[in-house]
Amino acid sequence: MDLIPIAMRKAALLLLLAGVACACVSNKKFNSMKAEALRLDGELNSANTRIDDLTRRNDTLTAKNLRLVSDSTRLYMSYTALLERYQKLLADGSAETARMLKELETSQMALNERSRRVNELEAMLRNREEAINAIRRKVTDALTGFDGKGLSISIKNGNVYVSMDDKLLFRSGSFEIDPNGARAVHDLATVLAQNPDINVMVEGHTDDVPYRPNGQLRDNLDLSAKRATTVVRLLLENKGIAPSRIIAAGRGESLPVASGKTSEARAKNRRTEIILTPKLDELMQLMQEQK
């Protein structure tokens, strides 16, 4: 509401009243003018009250606005700081991601190489098993005539074992080979000459009966070693066998295949074992590399 016109009207009214009074106007008209003046005065008071109320509300809104501006500034600064932190984390995360991807790529390459070598090893092991079975078949075919005569062929620990009892090779306490046993050794030598990829170890074994020393031998160990040497010399009569392929070993009574003191157990322990192993240098090298 416009307050200036009201004040002017009030002043004009008072002047009018004064003029009227001076002019000796009638009481009725005077009272009417006085009432109008009072009404205008009330409107003025009401307007002033409203102005005061509006002023207080304006002050309150102004304070709220200042707080909002302050809060907005604070939030903006916080947002800016968070944005900078996020961008930094994003940059750091990219570097970390790149590092992890590089490590993952390196690990995958190592795993692929490991898998390749494992596959090679498995293939070589299969080849070794096939080679062992092939050796057994060849030896079995070559020594068929000695079945049931103190000769047995088996596979143990990945090797072919040709076991010959003493009754086939040697007389009791002797290292002179029996002619029948010599034929078996010669037949085996033929197979070995035709298969240069086979290594040979000849092991002599005795029972636990003490050996009576003589001028040549002292004990069972000497006897077993001498019998192994005799078989090796007989194998090497075949010039197709390189001496570097063969090893002779005397075991004495240290590795029995039967326990007990019976004649049957001791007879089983008196034996010569010819152990055949395929040459797999590549396999052994690969197994060393796998460690």
C-alpha positions in Angstrom: 0.0 0.0 0.0 1.2 3.5 -0.9 1.7 5.4 2.4 2.4 8.9 1.1 -1.1 9.6 -0.2 -2.6 8.5 3.1 -0.4 10.9 5.1 -1.3 13.7 2.7 -5.0 12.9 3.1 -4.7 12.9 6.8 -3.0 16.3 6.8 -5.5 17.7 4.4 -8.3 16.4 6.5 -6.9 18.0 9.6 -6.5 21.3 7.8 -10.0 20.9 6.5 -11.3 20.2 10.0 -9.5 23.2 11.3 -10.9 25.3 8.5 -14.3 23.9 9.1 -14.0 24.6 12.8 -12.9 28.0 12.1 -15.8 28.4 9.7 -18.2 27.2 12.4 -19.3 24.2 10.3 -22.0 22.0 11.8 -21.2 19.4 14.4 -22.5 16.6 12.2 -20.1 17.4 9.4 -17.3 17.8 11.9 -17.9 14.5 13.4 -18.0 12.8 10.0 -14.7 14.3 9.1 -13.2 13.3 12.5 -14.4 9.7 11.9 -12.8 9.7 8.5 -9.5 11.0 10.0 -9.6 8.2 12.6 -10.2 5.6 9.9 -7.3 6.8 7.9 -5.1 6.8 11.0 -6.1 3.2 11.6 -5.2 2.3 8.1 -1.9 4.0 8.6 -1.1 2.0 11.7 -2.1 -1.2 10.0 0.1 -0.3 7.1 3.0 0.4 9.4 2.5 -2.9 11.2 2.5 -4.7 7.8 5.7 -2.9 6.8 7.3 -4.1 10.0 6.2 -7.7 9.4 7.4 -7.6 5.8 10.7 -6.1 7.0 11.2 -9.0 9.5 10.3 -11.5 6.8 12.7 -9.9 4.4 15.5 -10.0 7.0 14.7 -13.7 7.7 14.7 -14.5 3.9 17.9 -12.5 3.5 19.6 -14.5 6.3 18.4 -17.8 4.8 19.7 -16.7 1.4 23.1 -15.9 2.9 23.2 -19.3 4.5 22.2 -21.0 1.2 24.9 -19.1 -0.6 27.4 -20.1 2.0 26.2 -23.7 1.8 26.4 -23.7 -2.0 29.9 -22.3 -1.9 31.0 -25.0 0.6 29.3 -27.7 -1.4 30.9 -26.5 -4.6 34.3 -26.5 -3.0 33.7 -30.0 -1.7 32.5 -31.1 -5.1 35.6 -29.6 -6.7 37.8 -31.5 -4.3 36.0 -34.7 -4.9 36.2 -34.3 -8.6 40.0 -33.7 -8.4 40.3 -36.8 -6.2 38.2 -38.9 -8.5 40.3 -37.8 -11.5 43.5 -38.7 -9.6 42.1 -42.1 -8.6 41.0 -42.6 -12.2 44.6 -41.9 -13.4 46.1 -44.1 -10.7 43.6 -46.8 -11.5 44.5 -46.7 -15.2 48.2 -47.2 -14.3 47.4 -50.0 -11.9 45.1 -51.6 -14.4 47.8 -51.5 -17.0 50.3 -53.1 -14.6 47.9 -55.8 -13.7 47.1 -56.5 -17.3 50.9 -56.8 -18.0 51.3 -59.2 -15.1 48.3 -61.2 -16.3 49.8 -61.4 -19.8 53.1 -62.5 -18.4 51.5 -65.1 -16.2 49.4 -66.4 -19.2 52.5 -66.7 -21.3 54.3 -68.6 -18.5 51.2 -70.8 -18.1 51.1 -71.5 -21.8 54.8 -72.4 -21.8 54.3 -74.6 -18.8 51.4 -76.4 -20.5 53.4 -76.9 -23.6 56.3 -78.5 -21.6 53.8 -80.6 -19.6 52.3 -81.8 -22.9 55.7 -82.6 -24.2 56.5 -84.5 -21.0 53.3 -86.5 -21.2 54.0 -87.3 -24.8 57.5 -88.5 -23.9 56.2 -90.6 -21.0 53.7 -92.2 -23.4 56.5 -92.9 -25.8 58.6 -94.4 -22.9 55.7 -96.6 -22.0 55.3 -97.7 -25.6 59.0 -98.3 -25.8 59.0 -100.4 -22.7 56.1 -102.6 -24.0 57.9 -102.9 -27.3 61.1 -104.1 -25.6 59.1 -106.6 -23.6 57.5 -108.0 -26.7 60.8 -108.3 -28.5 62.5 -110.0 -25.6 59.6 -112.3 -25.0 59.6 -113.3 -28.6 63.4 -113.9 -28.6 63.4 -116.0 -25.4 60.2 -118.0 -26.0 62.1 -121.3 -25.9 63.1 -120.7 -22.3 59.6 -120.4 -20.8 59.3 -122.6 -17.7 63.1 -123.1 -17.5 63.9 -120.5 -14.9 63.4 -117.4 -17.0 60.7 -114.7 -16.4 60.0 -111.3 -18.0 58.2 -108.5 -16.3 57.8 -104.7 -16.2 58.7 -102.9 -12.9 59.3 -99.2 -12.2 59.1 -98.5 -15.9 61.8 -101.0 -16.9 61.8 -104.5 -18.4 63.3 -107.1 -16.0 64.6 -110.4 -17.5 65.2 -112.6 -14.5 67.1 -115.8 -14.8 67.3 -118.4 -12.0 70.6 -120.0 -11.0 69.3 -123.3 -12.3 69.4 -121.8 -15.8 72.7 -119.9 -15.6 75.0 -121.1 -12.8 75.8 -124.1 -10.6 75.7 -123.6 -6.9 78.6 -121.5 -5.7 80.0 -121.0 -9.3 80.2 -118.1 -11.7 80.8 -120.3 -14.7 77.7 -120.0 -16.9 75.7 -123.1 -18.0 75.6 -123.7 -21.8 71.8 -123.6 -21.8 71.9 -120.3 -20.0 74.5 -119.0 -22.4 72.1 -119.6 -25.3 69.5 -117.5 -23.5 72.0 -114.7 -23.0 73.1 -114.9 -26.7 69.5 -114.7 -27.8 69.0 -111.6 -25.6 72.2 -110.1 -27.0 70.7 -110.3 -30.5 67.7 -108.2 -29.5 69.9 -105.7 -27.7 72.2 -105.4 -30.8 69.2 -104.6 -33.0 67.9 -102.0 -30.6 70.8 -99.6 -29.7 68.4 -97.3 -27.8 68.2 -99.8 -24.9 70.5 -99.5 -21.8 71.3 -102.6 -19.8 72.1 -103.3 -16.2 73.0 -106.8 -15.1 72.5 -107.5 -11.4 73.7 -110.6 -9.6 71.8 -111.8 -6.5 72.4 -114.6 -4.0 70.6 -116.2 -1.1 71.5 -115.6 2.6 73.6 -118.8 3.0 77.1 -117.7 3.8 79.6 -118.2 1.0 82.7 -120.3 1.8 85.7 -118.1 0.9 88.2 -119.5 -1.6 91.2 -118.1 -3.5 89.0 -116.0 -5.8 85.9 -115.0 -3.9 85.4 -113.9 -0.3 81.6 -113.8 0.1 78.1 -113.6 -1.5 78.8 -110.1 -2.7 81.9 -111.2 -4.6 80.0 -114.1 -6.1 77.0 -111.9 -7.2 79.4 -109.4 -8.8 81.4 -112.1 -10.6 78.2 -113.7 -12.0 77.0 -110.2 -13.2 80.4 -109.7 -14.9 80.2 -113.1 -16.5 76.8 -112.3 -18.1 78.0 -108.9 -19.3 81.1 -110.4 -21.0 78.8 -112.9 -22.7 76.5 -110.1 -23.9 79.5 -108.1 -25.2 80.6 -111.0 -27.4 78.0 -109.6 -29.7 79.9 -106.7 -31.3 76.7 -104.8 -32.1 76.4 -103.9 -28.4 78.5 -100.9 -27.2 80.1 -101.5 -23.8 79.0 -98.1 -22.7 75.4 -99.4 -22.7 76.0 -102.0 -20.1 76.6 -101.9 -16.3 77.4 -104.9 -14.0 76.4 -104.8 -10.4 76.7 -107.3 -7.5 73.9 -107.1 -5.0 74.7 -110.2 -2.9 71.8 -111.1 -0.6 70.7 -107.4 0.0 67.6 -107.4 -2.3 65.7 -110.7 -1.8 62.4 -111.2 -3.6 61.3 -113.9 -1.2 61.5 -113.9 2.6 62.1 -116.9 4.8 64.7 -119.6 5.3 63.1 -122.2 3.2 64.8 -123.8 0.2 62.1 -122.5 -2.1 62.6 -118.9 -0.9 66.3 -119.1 -1.2 66.0 -120.6 -4.7 64.0 -117.5 -5.8 66.6 -115.2 -4.4 69.4 -116.8 -6.3 69.0 -115.1 -9.6 70.5 -112.8 -12.2 68.4 -109.8 -13.3 69.0 -108.1 -16.6 67.3 -104.7 -16.4 66.5 -103.1 -19.8 65.8 -99.3 -20.0 65.0 -97.3 -23.1 67.3 -94.3 -23.7 65.2 -91.2 -23.2 67.7 -88.5 -22.8 65.3 -85.9 -24.0 62.8 -87.1 -21.4 65.3 -86.8 -18.6 66.4 -83.4 -19.7 62.8 -82.2 -19.9 62.1 -83.6 -16.4 65.0 -81.7 -15.1 63.8 -78.5 -16.7 60.4 -79.0 -15.1 61.9 -78.8 -11.6 
